[in-house]
Amino acid sequence: MTTVLAPVAGRVVGLAAVPDPVFAEGLVGLGTAIDPAREPGTAVAPIDGTIVKLHPHAYVIVGDDGRGVLVHLGIDTVELRGEGFRVLAAEGERVRAGRPVVAWDPALVEAGGRSPMCPVVALDALPGTVGALVPSGAVRAGDGLFLWH
């Protein structure tokens, strides 16, 4: 079993609340979403593992067990081409859960007309294997978010 940590501080709202049907309908995978606090902060590694994909607005970390977790910082933020984000790690780097990966400001994302909502997705998870540790409510970056059985 893997405990996936909250990558950002905010309020857990679930994937259905994400204003993007690809995430909201679970097409990317199972997980949840966080409506982040509107202040500058850092997004942290949700699990121990290797950063296999790293963009300013999104990253994937794969654990030693082969399980990958996607963290997407905001919706349509790829269009920002890295503006407002600062990468704090490197693709291929091994990280411990809770290590800062990207610095960003959700308020700036929102001010630019985009949702700062953060989907956190257990990639390739089978139905029934992801359970809510925190189904809703406030979380801090590094708090347990969901369990992956």
Kinemage of the C-alpha trace (Angstrom):
@kinemage 1
@onewidth
@group {chain A} dominant
@subgroup {mainchain}
@vectorlist {calphas} color= white
{ca met a 1} P 0.000 0.000 0.000
{ca thr a 2} L 1.202 3.502 -0.849
{ca thr a 3} L 0.200 6.664 0.983
{ca val a 4} L 0.085 9.522 -1.512
{ca leu a 5} L 0.804 12.892 0.077
{ca ala a 6} L -0.845 16.210 -0.720
{ca pro a 7} L 1.566 18.042 -3.039
{ca val a 8} L 0.116 21.466 -2.169
{ca ala a 9} L -1.759 23.140 0.669
{ca gly a 10} L -5.451 23.820 0.174
{ca arg a 11} L -8.840 22.132 0.284
{ca val a 12} L -9.480 18.585 -0.989
{ca val a 13} L -12.399 18.712 -3.433
{ca gly a 14} L -12.180 15.509 -5.509
{ca leu a 15} L -11.582 15.053 -9.232
{ca ala a 16} L -15.224 15.723 -10.135
{ca ala a 17} L -14.689 19.382 -9.109
{ca val a 18} L -11.866 19.906 -11.632
{ca pro a 19} L -13.019 22.213 -14.472
{ca asp a 20} L -11.573 19.897 -17.130
{ca pro a 21} L -13.536 16.820 -18.267
{ca val a 22} L -10.379 14.762 -18.872
{ca phe a 23} L -9.571 14.936 -15.149
{ca ala a 24} L -13.131 15.286 -13.791
{ca glu a 25} L -14.341 12.124 -15.526
{ca gly a 26} L -11.295 10.129 -14.420
{ca leu a 27} L -9.948 9.658 -17.952
{ca val a 28} L -6.379 10.326 -16.789
{ca gly a 29} L -6.848 8.042 -13.796
{ca leu a 30} L -8.097 7.722 -10.236
{ca gly a 31} L -7.207 10.168 -7.500
{ca thr a 32} L -8.423 13.459 -6.133
{ca ala a 33} L -7.880 17.191 -6.497
{ca ile a 34} L -6.888 20.070 -4.274
{ca asp a 35} L -8.153 23.624 -4.582
{ca pro a 36} L -4.896 25.285 -3.535
{ca ala a 37} L -4.385 28.135 -1.107
{ca arg a 38} L -4.063 31.390 -3.082
{ca glu a 39} L -0.536 32.231 -1.980
{ca pro a 40} L 2.956 31.510 -3.266
{ca gly a 41} L 4.168 28.080 -2.275
{ca thr a 42} L 5.837 24.899 -3.340
{ca ala a 43} L 4.452 21.693 -4.750
{ca val a 44} L 6.123 18.660 -3.173
{ca ala a 45} L 6.713 15.052 -4.163
{ca pro a 46} L 3.624 12.973 -3.259
{ca ile a 47} L 5.633 9.721 -2.965
{ca asp a 48} L 9.227 8.520 -2.750
{ca gly a 49} L 10.550 7.781 -6.212
{ca thr a 50} L 12.093 9.071 -9.411
{ca ile a 51} L 10.868 12.125 -11.294
{ca val a 52} L 10.195 10.601 -14.721
{ca lys a 53} L 8.494 13.656 -16.244
{ca leu a 54} L 8.959 17.247 -15.138
{ca his a 55} L 7.369 20.337 -16.638
{ca pro a 56} L 6.908 23.629 -14.780
{ca his a 57} L 3.137 22.962 -14.558
{ca ala a 58} L 3.126 19.169 -14.004
{ca tyr a 59} L 5.256 16.236 -12.933
{ca val a 60} L 5.151 12.456 -12.584
{ca ile a 61} L 6.989 10.548 -9.877
{ca val a 62} L 7.297 6.769 -10.098
{ca gly a 63} L 8.016 4.747 -6.972
{ca asp a 64} L 10.232 1.681 -6.753
{ca asp a 65} L 7.066 -0.441 -7.009
{ca gly a 66} L 6.353 1.034 -10.476
{ca arg a 67} L 3.392 3.138 -9.333
{ca gly a 68} L 3.328 6.613 -10.830
{ca val a 69} L 1.618 9.713 -9.460
{ca leu a 70} L 0.830 12.735 -11.639
{ca val a 71} L 0.607 16.183 -10.074
{ca his a 72} L -0.899 18.836 -12.362
{ca leu a 73} L -0.588 22.426 -11.112
{ca gly a 74} L -3.672 24.158 -12.435
{ca ile a 75} L -5.755 23.634 -15.538
{ca asp a 76} L -4.542 24.766 -18.978
{ca thr a 77} L -1.340 25.960 -17.305
{ca val a 78} L 0.741 24.379 -20.086
{ca glu a 79} L -0.271 27.503 -22.043
{ca leu a 80} L 1.765 29.629 -19.598
{ca arg a 81} L 4.985 28.040 -20.932
{ca gly a 82} L 6.515 28.006 -17.466
{ca glu a 83} L 5.703 31.613 -16.577
{ca gly a 84} L 4.949 31.865 -12.857
{ca phe a 85} L 6.549 28.489 -12.083
{ca arg a 86} L 10.078 27.671 -10.915
{ca val a 87} L 11.356 24.100 -11.172
{ca leu a 88} L 13.237 23.048 -8.023
{ca ala a 89} L 14.235 19.509 -9.045
{ca ala a 90} L 15.418 17.663 -12.137
{ca glu a 91} L 13.908 14.979 -14.343
{ca gly a 92} L 15.555 11.677 -13.454
{ca glu a 93} L 16.209 12.751 -9.858
{ca arg a 94} L 15.297 10.432 -6.982
{ca val a 95} L 13.230 12.262 -4.387
{ca arg a 96} L 11.700 11.567 -1.009
{ca ala a 97} L 8.012 12.256 -0.415
{ca gly a 98} L 7.590 15.858 0.723
{ca arg a 99} L 10.601 17.236 -1.175
{ca pro a 100} L 9.829 20.516 -3.024
{ca val a 101} L 9.583 20.010 -6.798
{ca val a 102} L 8.042 23.235 -8.191
{ca ala a 103} L 7.509 26.729 -6.755
{ca trp a 104} L 4.385 28.510 -7.994
{ca asp a 105} L 1.683 31.011 -7.138
{ca pro a 106} L -1.917 29.773 -7.560
{ca ala a 107} L -3.228 33.353 -7.241
{ca leu a 108} L -1.269 34.358 -10.361
{ca val a 109} L -2.646 31.353 -12.256
{ca glu a 110} L -6.183 32.381 -11.275
{ca ala a 111} L -5.542 36.066 -12.081
{ca gly a 112} L -4.620 34.960 -15.602
{ca gly a 113} L -8.068 33.412 -16.069
{ca arg a 114} L -7.104 29.783 -15.415
{ca ser a 115} L -8.150 27.426 -12.659
{ca pro a 116} L -5.383 26.714 -10.120
{ca met a 117} L -7.080 23.386 -9.223
{ca cys a 118} L -4.508 20.588 -8.743
{ca pro a 119} L -5.410 17.054 -9.808
{ca val a 120} L -3.353 14.332 -8.103
{ca val a 121} L -3.697 11.104 -10.080
{ca ala a 122} L -2.619 7.517 -9.408
{ca leu a 123} L -1.624 6.548 -12.950
{ca asp a 124} L -2.846 3.146 -14.174
{ca ala a 125} L -4.541 2.422 -10.830
{ca leu a 126} L -7.209 -0.242 -11.035
{ca pro a 127} L -10.781 0.515 -9.906
{ca gly a 128} L -11.174 -0.052 -6.173
{ca thr a 129} L -7.467 0.393 -5.386
{ca val a 130} L -7.542 4.097 -4.494
{ca gly a 131} L -9.224 5.143 -1.258
{ca ala a 132} L -9.713 8.580 0.216
{ca leu a 133} L -7.655 9.184 3.314
{ca val a 134} L -8.885 12.797 3.232
{ca pro a 135} L -12.169 12.852 1.242
{ca ser a 136} L -12.594 16.607 1.710
{ca gly a 137} L -11.383 19.509 3.798
{ca ala a 138} L -8.129 21.301 4.471
{ca val a 139} L -4.692 19.769 3.884
{ca arg a 140} L -1.146 21.013 4.118
{ca ala a 141} L 1.532 20.064 1.628
{ca gly a 142} L 2.942 16.750 2.841
{ca asp a 143} L -0.224 15.552 4.622
{ca gly a 144} L -1.532 12.088 3.713
{ca leu a 145} L -4.027 12.537 0.855
{ca phe a 146} L -5.115 9.090 -0.349
{ca leu a 147} L -4.195 5.430 -0.070
{ca trp a 148} L -3.294 3.291 -3.075
{ca his a 149} L -3.828 -0.420 -2.288
